[in-house]
């Protein structure tokens, strides 16, 4: 089955199992209590969990797809990867997917995989573990096409088992969750919990929201859009990177939502693209009129993103 499936299906199917294993590593590091925090820059932390989860994901995907470009948030490591971290299984349901012709026959050289091994590191170190996600986004050419979002600390209400994996392929389907429409008659905006500034706040104020939900991680914010807990994700700052948004954008687009910069343009995710999302991030839930949100953002907010 695995070899007869399309390349894109196989990448997403293997990414699902790799992120599940990375999620267990993240929980194990926390349980052992030795985070080994490194400050990469201002308000930019890295932990042992970030490093180990990335080694697990990249080693697993590189083993299966040696000719595909993989870009991770953390610096590459020369450390030997434990054999139990190299995942070779693939999600069987995704392998069965029927893809349209333009996604069925793709060249490995046109594929770029973006990995954020632990999105929401600041929240992770502070104990807000429900904000944490593991992100693997798959781009073909410039476009984010497939995405996997794993929540290591999501508690299944039926059996209390930890961990949930959401996936989506734009124009094909999605799984691991049931989309919910955000409530009508009010406007709920989600934004950063730990990286706000005057420009972020000005953008939010311009939308006159009834409620502002401040949480960590781009992955978790987009999940709020997909689960009907917010109408828009607003971040008028340059602090976000391609590995933060590739997977969430793909999954959100798969259910009819939209993610762009503050000028309404989609980001490029080919291997040669710059990493920072310098024109900010604006995402809207399915059913929302994305252009309306863009039209409400003041020009001075957009201009500050150009400076």
C-alpha positions in Angstrom: 0.0 0.0 0.0 2.7 2.5 1.0 4.7 2.2 -2.2 1.6 2.4 -4.4 0.4 5.6 -2.7 1.3 9.0 -4.1 4.4 10.8 -2.8 2.3 13.5 -1.1 0.1 11.0 0.6 3.1 9.1 1.8 4.8 12.2 3.2 1.7 13.3 5.1 1.1 9.7 6.3 4.6 9.3 7.6 4.5 12.9 9.1 1.5 11.9 11.2 3.3 9.0 12.8 6.5 10.9 13.2 4.7 13.8 15.0 3.0 11.4 17.4 6.4 10.0 18.4 7.8 13.5 18.7 4.9 14.3 21.0 5.8 11.5 23.3 9.4 12.7 23.4 8.1 16.2 24.4 6.0 14.7 27.2 8.9 12.5 28.4 11.3 15.5 28.6 8.8 17.5 30.7 8.2 14.5 32.9 11.9 14.1 33.6 12.1 17.8 34.5 15.3 18.6 32.7 14.4 21.1 30.0 17.9 22.4 29.4 16.6 25.8 28.2 18.7 27.8 25.8 17.9 31.5 24.9 18.4 31.8 21.1 17.4 35.4 21.1 15.0 37.9 22.7 11.9 36.1 23.7 13.1 33.0 21.7 13.7 29.9 23.8 14.8 26.4 22.9 14.5 23.3 25.1 15.7 19.8 25.1 12.3 18.8 23.9 12.6 21.1 20.8 16.0 19.6 19.9 15.0 16.0 20.5 11.6 16.2 18.8 13.2 17.8 15.7 15.9 15.0 15.5 13.1 12.4 15.7 11.0 14.0 12.9 13.8 14.9 10.5 15.6 11.5 11.0 12.3 9.7 10.4 11.3 11.7 7.3 14.8 11.7 5.8 15.0 8.0 6.2 11.8 7.6 4.1 12.4 10.6 1.7 16.1 11.1 1.2 15.8 13.3 -1.8 13.4 15.9 -0.3 14.4 19.2 1.3 13.5 19.4 5.0 13.9 22.6 6.9 13.6 22.6 10.7 13.4 25.5 13.1 16.3 24.3 15.2 20.0 24.0 14.1 20.9 20.6 12.6 22.4 18.2 15.0 25.3 15.7 14.4 24.2 13.6 17.4 23.2 10.1 16.8 19.5 9.6 16.8 18.3 6.7 18.9 16.8 3.9 16.7 13.5 4.0 18.6 13.1 7.7 17.5 13.2 6.7 13.8 9.6 6.0 12.8 8.9 4.0 9.7 5.2 3.4 10.0 2.6 5.5 8.1 -1.0 6.4 8.7 -3.0 3.8 6.7 -6.1 6.0 6.1 -4.0 8.8 4.5 -2.2 6.3 2.3 -5.6 5.3 0.8 -6.5 8.9 -0.3 -7.2 9.5 -4.0 -5.4 12.7 -5.0 -6.3 14.9 -8.0 -3.9 14.7 -11.0 -1.9 17.8 -10.2 -1.0 16.4 -6.8 -0.7 12.7 -7.8 2.5 13.1 -9.9 4.9 15.5 -8.2 8.6 15.7 -8.4 10.6 15.3 -5.2 12.7 18.3 -6.1 9.6 20.5 -6.0 8.8 19.5 -2.4 9.9 21.2 0.8 8.9 20.1 4.3 8.8 22.6 7.1 9.2 21.4 10.6 8.5 23.2 13.9 9.2 20.4 16.4 7.6 22.4 19.3 5.5 25.4 18.6 4.8 27.3 21.7 8.1 26.8 23.5 7.6 29.8 25.8 4.3 28.4 27.0 5.8 24.9 27.3 8.4 26.2 29.8 5.7 28.0 31.8 3.4 25.0 32.0 0.8 26.1 29.5 1.2 22.8 27.7 -2.2 22.8 26.1 -0.8 25.5 23.7 2.0 23.2 22.4 1.8 21.7 18.9 4.2 19.8 16.7 4.0 21.1 13.1 5.0 19.5 9.8 4.0 21.4 6.6 4.4 20.1 3.1 4.9 22.6 0.2 4.9 21.9 -3.5 6.6 24.7 -5.3 5.6 27.8 -3.4 2.3 26.6 -1.9 1.6 25.0 1.4 -0.4 21.9 0.3 -0.3 19.4 3.2 -0.1 19.9 6.9 0.1 17.9 10.2 -0.6 19.4 13.6 0.0 17.2 16.6 -1.1 18.2 20.1 0.9 16.2 22.6 -1.2 17.3 25.6 -4.7 17.1 24.1 -6.7 14.9 26.4 -9.2 12.6 24.6 -12.5 13.1 26.4 -13.5 9.5 25.8 -10.5 7.7 27.4 -8.2 10.5 28.8 -5.4 9.3 26.4 -3.0 12.2 25.7 -2.3 13.3 22.1 -4.3 14.2 19.0 -3.2 14.6 15.4 -4.9 16.9 12.9 -4.1 16.8 9.2 -5.2 18.3 6.0 -4.4 18.3 2.3 -5.7 21.3 0.4 -8.4 20.3 -2.1 -8.4 16.6 -0.9 -9.5 16.3 2.7 -8.7 16.4 6.4 -8.8 14.3 9.5 -8.3 14.0 13.2 -10.9 16.7 14.1 -14.4 17.9 13.2 -14.5 21.6 12.1 -16.9 23.8 14.0 -18.3 27.1 12.9 -17.5 30.1 15.1 -20.5 31.7 16.8 -22.4 34.3 14.9 -23.3 37.7 16.2 -19.9 38.4 17.8 -16.2 38.6 16.8 -13.6 36.7 18.6 -9.9 37.3 17.7 -7.0 35.2 18.8 -3.5 36.6 19.0 -0.1 36.1 20.7 0.2 35.6 24.4 3.9 36.4 24.7 5.0 38.5 21.7 2.6 41.4 21.6 3.5 45.0 20.8 1.7 48.3 19.9 1.4 47.3 16.2 -0.3 44.0 17.1 -2.6 45.8 19.4 -3.5 48.4 16.8 -4.5 45.8 14.3 -6.7 44.1 16.9 -8.3 47.3 18.0 -9.2 48.1 14.4 -11.4 45.0 14.2 -13.4 46.0 17.3 -13.5 42.4 18.7 -16.0 41.3 21.3 -13.3 39.1 22.8 -9.6 38.6 22.4 -8.1 35.2 23.2 -4.3 35.3 23.8 -2.6 32.0 23.4 0.8 30.6 22.4 1.8 29.1 19.1 0.6 29.6 15.6 -0.6 26.0 15.5 -2.8 26.3 18.5 -4.3 29.7 17.3 -5.3 28.1 14.0 -6.8 25.2 15.8 -9.0 27.7 17.6 -10.2 28.9 14.2 -10.9 25.3 13.1 -12.8 24.5 16.2 -15.1 27.5 16.2 -13.4 29.2 19.2 -12.2 32.2 17.2 -13.1 34.0 14.0 -9.7 35.4 13.1 -6.0 35.1 14.1 -4.2 38.4 14.0 -0.5 38.9 14.4 0.8 42.2 13.0 4.5 41.5 13.7 7.5 40.0 11.9 8.2 37.4 14.6 6.5 34.4 12.9 8.5 32.1 10.6 7.6 29.8 7.7 7.8 26.6 9.9 5.2 28.2 12.1 2.6 28.7 9.4 3.1 26.1 6.6 1.3 23.3 8.3 -1.5 25.4 9.9 -2.1 27.2 6.6 -2.4 23.9 4.7 -4.9 22.4 7.2 -6.9 25.6 7.5 -7.2 25.9 3.7 -8.2 22.3 3.5 -11.4 23.1 5.4 -12.1 26.4 3.7 -10.3 28.9 5.8 -7.6 31.4 4.7 -4.1 32.5 5.9 -2.2 35.4 4.3 0.0 38.3 5.2 -1.5 41.7 6.0 -1.5 42.6 2.3 -3.7 39.6 1.4 -0.8 37.6 -0.2 0.0 34.0 0.6 3.5 33.2 1.7 5.9 31.2 -0.4 7.2 27.9 1.0 9.7 26.8 -1.5 13.2 25.9 -0.2 14.7 29.2 -1.4 12.3 31.5 0.4 13.3 33.7 3.3 12.2 32.2 6.7 10.6 35.2 8.4 6.9 36.1 7.8 7.8 39.8 7.7 4.4 41.1 6.6 2.6 39.5 9.6 -0.1 36.8 9.7 -3.8 37.2 9.3 -5.9 34.0 9.3 -9.7 33.6 9.2 -12.0 30.7 9.9 -14.2 29.0 7.3 -17.2 31.2 6.5 -15.5 34.5 7.4 -14.9 37.1 4.7 -11.1 37.4 4.7 -11.2 40.6 2.6 -13.3 42.3 5.3 -10.6 41.8 7.9 -7.9 43.0 5.5 -9.9 46.1 4.7 -10.1 47.1 8.4 -6.4 47.0 9.0 -5.0 50.6 9.1 -2.4 51.5 6.6 0.0 52.6 9.3 -0.1 49.0 10.7 0.9 47.6 7.3 3.6 50.3 6.9 5.2 49.4 10.2 5.6 45.8 8.9 7.6 47.2 6.0 10.1 49.1 8.2 
